[in-house]
Amino acid sequence: MDSAPRSVVCQDLIDAVTGDSLQSVEQLSRVCGLFGLSRNECVRPREAEPRSALGTRNEIVHEMDIDLRVANRKRRPRKRDEVTVHVQVLIETAKSFLETADKRLGKA
């Protein structure tokens, strides 16, 4: 079999997986689906936790936009422990996805 079609399909999959920034549970679920995984298999332990963590992450990124006319540059104060919990949830979500995808792809 010619390797060119395989390369094209592989590149299309890479583009589909990396094309978005995965800033929502819905985007994570779409990528899970590309690997034949369900949302429940990928977004653990509970969907509300990654949804909240991603929401906070998105707020922080937008707060980083510089607006020198506003006090504190529109940034909200956040407690370190709160942010640490969100980071841990996102790391656990990524770990869960990678482990599940690895197991599934190992069987293919």
N, C-alpha and C positions, 0 to 999 in steps of 0.2 A: 504494500500500500504506500502511496506517495505520502511523504511526511508533511507536505505543505498544508493539506486540509486539517490535519491534526494540529499543526502550529496555529492556524487561523482560529480554530475552535478554542484552543488553550488560551490564546491572547484575548479572544472575546470573553471568556470566563474571567480572566484576570481583570479585564476592564470593567466587567459587571460587578465584581467583588470590590474593587478598589475605586470605582468611579464616584461613589458617594462617601461622605465623611462619617457615616454611621453615628449620627447624633440623636437617633431616636430608636425606640424599641421596634418600631415598624421597619426601619432600615435594617436593623439587626435581623429581624425576622425574614426579610427578603433575602439576605445573604444566607441565612440558615437554609431557606428553601432551595437555593442554588446547589447546596450540598445534600439535598434530600433529607434535611432535618426539620423537625417541627419546632414551633416557637417554644413549646414546653421543654424540648430537649436542649435548647440553646440558652434561653433567657431564664436562668435560675439564680437564686433559689426561688424568688417570687418576682413576678413582672413589675410590681409596684416599686420595688427597690431600685432596679436599674432605671426605670422611668423617672423616678425622683432624682437619682444621681445625674442622669443625662440632662434633666431640666436645669439642675443647679449648675452643671458644667456649662450649658449654653448661656445661662445668665451671666456667669463669671466672664466668659469670652466677650459678650457684648458690653459688659461693664469695663472691659479693658480698652474699649474705644476711648480715645483721648478727647475730652471736652474740658478745656482749661477754664471755661467760663463758669463752670458749676463746681461748688464746693465738693471735695472728696471725689471729684470726677465721676459722679453718679454711682460710685461703688457702695455696695452694702457691706456692713461689717458681718463677718461670719466667724463662728467659733472654730478653732482648729479641730476639735473632736468631731464636729459635724462634717467638716470637709474630709477628714480622715475616713469616716464611715463611708462617705460617698465614693472615695477613691478605692477603698477596699471592695465595695460592691461592684464597681466597674472592673477591677482586676479579677474578681471571682467570676463575673459574667464572661469576660474574655477567656479565662482559664477553662470554664465549663464548655464554651463553644469549641475551643481548640481541642480539648480532650475528646469531646463527642465526635467532632469531625474526623479526628485522627482514627478513632475506633471504627467509624463508618467507612472511611477510605481504606483502612487496613483490611477490611473484609471484601473490598471491591476487587 
